[in-house]
Amino acid sequence: MTGSRINPKPKQTNAEKKVKRRVLLLYNDDVNSFDFVIKSLVEICNHNNEQAEQCAYITHYKGKCDVKTGPMEILKPMKNILSDRGLSVTIE
């Protein structure tokens, strides 16, 4: 197959390499309702309803779910607000 090449992965710039991607994890609890968790994910993490519902169910059945990825400066305020609402969240 002459002339056909797979494009290599684009190279990251120095600025992109310096930003460390983190994960905001939501943990299951026996306190908060599905509706409250869904509403919180929509309001704080900018999820749509379907995405928030899926995260709530994954959290319920698997014990935790990655609800958002990004740099620390984006995730930290979300974590703080979700924690203030009584949800169990961490950033890894």
Secondary structure, 3 states (H helix, E strand, C coil): CCCCCCCCCCCCCHHHHHCCCEEEEEECCCCCCHHHHHHHHHHHHCCCHHHHHHHHHHHHHHCEEEEEEECHHHHHHHHHHHHHCCCEEEEC
